[in-house]
Each structure stands twice: as structure tokens, then as C-alpha cells.
Amino acid sequence: MPARLTLVCHGATAATRASAFPLDEPLEDGVEDQARTLGLSLRWDRAVTSPALRARQTAEALSLNALVQPALRDCDYGSWSGRKLADIQSEYASEVATWLSDPRAAPHGGESLLALIRRVSDWMAHRLHDNGHTIVVTHASVIRAAVIHVLDAPRQSFWRVDVEPLSLTVLCSDKQRWALRVPEPRL
């Protein structure tokens, strides 16, 4: 049986809505109800989640008994955590420009995008030979990193992958490689 990963982006938070770098904030009001509805359509063999509160709350609302996996944590944004991108942009324009254009850069003192992509790629390599369907509740940055890895896309493409809260990204393995599968629309 081939492996399949369905990556679920956690529900919206105040940081999501404010275009801010997250802290460990909870889901916005009403998001758990949206996740419960989504959870009714999911079938799985196992479930895993990021350790972040917003991901664990999403997994719970999806009715998943998810195992916490530290490798699925969000990117470490260092000193930018909890701050709006627009505020950082106005204060540190050249550092933000470097961060957006160079995946090796970490001007915030946290994790570079290249380090994030490597972390996610390593986690996926260990899942390549799994059997069955795993639901993965994680962050937009982790899902972007997974897509970049699967498509072997240039690292600078990271910012061209748009991931919405509670969206699904499906990856399938033939035990040799991962492939991106575009799921049927949820109507």
C-alpha cells in the first residue's frame, strides 16, 4: 500500500489575519467549527501534528488523535516572532529583502528557510516507506517546504506557494519518491 500524506494547514489565528509572525497563539473564534466540518470528510490511518497550540487545536477539532512531531513545527522566526511583517519591513527593509531573496538568510536570528526545507525534507524521507494515509496538521511554512521538496523546485520558489488556513495538500509516495496530487475540490 503506498503512502499518502494529507497536509492540513492549521486554522486561522490573530497572527494569520494580521500578517504577523506567529507566537504560540490559539485559533480564532469560529475556526474550530470550520475544522469540525472538514474533519467529517477525512479518512486516515494515523495522524500527526506540530507541537504548536494552533496546530494541536486544529487536530483536536478535526477529531484526530494526533501524535505530536517536533519536526513539523513552524519556522523559527527569532526576534520577528509576534510582530507584523509591515512593521518589520519599515524598520528593517534591507534585512527583510535579504530574507525574502536568500533562503540561507536568517536576519531574525531564527531558522533560515533553507534549514526549514531541509528539516521538512528529512522528515518526509523517513515517511517515504510508510503504508497508508497520514493526516499531518502543520503550518503554511512547512507545507511550502514540502511542496518545494517534492517538486525539486528552486528554493526561491518558497514564496510562490500560497497556503490557506484549513487547506489540504496531498502528497503520495510510490516508495521511491513523493508526488504532489491535486485533490478533488470540496464543494
N, C-alpha and C positions, 0 to 999 in steps of 0.2 A: 504494500500500500504506500503510495507516495506521500510525502509530507506537504502539508499546506499550512501556511501562516496567514491568519487574517489579522492585520494590524488595525486596531481601533484607536483613533486619536481621542484622548480624554475629552470630556465635556468642557464647555466654555467656563472661564473664570474671569474675575475682575481684570487680571493682567492681560488675558487674551483680548478682551474688549478695549483695553486702554493702549494696546500695542506696547506693553511693558515687558521687561524681562521678569520672569516669574520668580516668586518665592514659593514657599510650600503652602499656597493658598487653597481654600476649598472651592468646590464648584459653585457657580452662580445659582440663585433660586430658580427652580423650574427645570434645571438641566437633568436632574435625576429622573424626572418623569419622562423626558425625551429618551434617556438611556434605557429605561424600563421597556418602552415601546420597541426600541431597536433590539433589545435582548430577546424579545419573543421570537424573532426571526433567525436567531443564531443557533447553530448546532456545532458541537465541538467534542473533542476527546480530552483536551486539557486546556487550562487557561493560566496565563502568567501576566504579571503586571509590574509596572515601575513601582518603586517604593514611595513615590510622591503621593501626598494626600489626594490630590485631584484625580490621579490615576486609580488609586485604590477605591475612591468613592464611585468612580465610573464603573469599575469592575463589579462592585457591590450592586449598583443599580442595574447592571446588565444581568444580575443573578449568577455571577460567576464565582466559584470558589477558587480564586486565583492565587497562585504561588508568587510571592514577591521575588523578582530577579533584579539585583542591583545593576546589572549591565544594561537594563532598559531605562535607566534614569535619564532625565533631561540633561542637556548640555549644561556644564557648569559655567555660568556667565560671570563669575567672580564679582568684582566690585560693581558691576552693572545690574546685578540682581535687585529686583524690586523697583527699578527706575524705568521711566518711559523712554523709548528709543528716541523720540523727538528731543527730549531734554538732554540726553547724552550726545545726540547729534549736534546740538547747538553749543555744547560745552567742549566736546572732543571730536570735532568734524574730521580731522585727519586720521585719528585712531579708528573711527567708525568706517571711514573709506578703506583703510587698510584691512580691517576685519572683513568687510564685505567682498573684497577683491582677492585676498590671500588666505586660502584655507589653513595655512600654517600659523597665522597670526592669532594671538590671544592678548590683545592690549588691555583687556579687563582683568587679567591675572588668573583667569579660569582655564577652561579647556578650549583648545583650538578646534575648528571644525574638522580638520584632518584627524585629530585624536578621536573625536566623536565618531567619525566614519569608520575608523579602524576598530574602535570598540564594538560598534554595531556589526561590522563585518565579521569579527571574531565570534560574536555570539551566534550569528547566522551560520557560520561554518560548523559550529557544534550542533546545530539543528538539522543540517543537511540530510542526515540519515534517519531522522525521526520518522515514525509512521503516524499517520492520522492527521487530524486537524487541531491546530493550536490557535486559540484566540489570544492575542497579545494586546494588552491595553497599555499605551505608552504616549509619547509626546510627538508633536509635529516634527521636531528636530530629529528624533530617532527614526521616524518614518521616512523623512527626506534622505537621511543617511542610508537607510535600507534600499530605497529606490536607486540612489546613486550607485550603490554597490552592485545591485542586481543588473542594472543596465550598463555597468562599467563606464559610466558617464564621467566626463571631466569634473573634477571636484568643484570647480567654479559654478557648475550647474545646480549646486545645492539650493540657491535662492530662486531657481526657476521651477521648483516643485512646491505647489501650493497645497496645503493640507488643512482641511476644515475640521473644527471640533465635531466629534462623533462620526467622522468619515471612516470608511473601510478601504483598506489597501490589501489586496490578496497576492500572496507570493506562493508559488508552487515549486516543488523540488522533484527532479527525476533521480535523486540520489547522487547526481554529478554536478548539478548547477541549479541555481534558483532562476525562476522566470516570473515576470510580472504578469498577472492576469487581471484584466479589467472586469470587475464583477457586473452582473446584470443590475440595472437600476432598481432602486427600492421605490416603488410607486405607492 
